[in-house]
């Protein structure tokens, strides 16, 4: 989730709770999810301080966590079930 007209640009990403805390302690630009369950969500200020590859990994993990919570029919429409079986 992101407010695209926000300055600075921020993105909120779902995260494994243990990893969420680790990321917050490692990067000042990563904080508990703004207006979200802080146990499961981080907000990242996109100021260049988080490495691009880490940010890509966080986005992919967030997508997987969100989609995993959808009903099976919706996951199948997204093609997620087949992809997750290959991993």
Protein Blocks (a to p, Z undefined) as FASTA:
>chain_A
ZZfkbccddddddddfklmmmmmmmpmkbccdehiafklpccdddehlacfklmmmmmmm
mmmmmmmmpcfklmmmnommmmmmmZZ
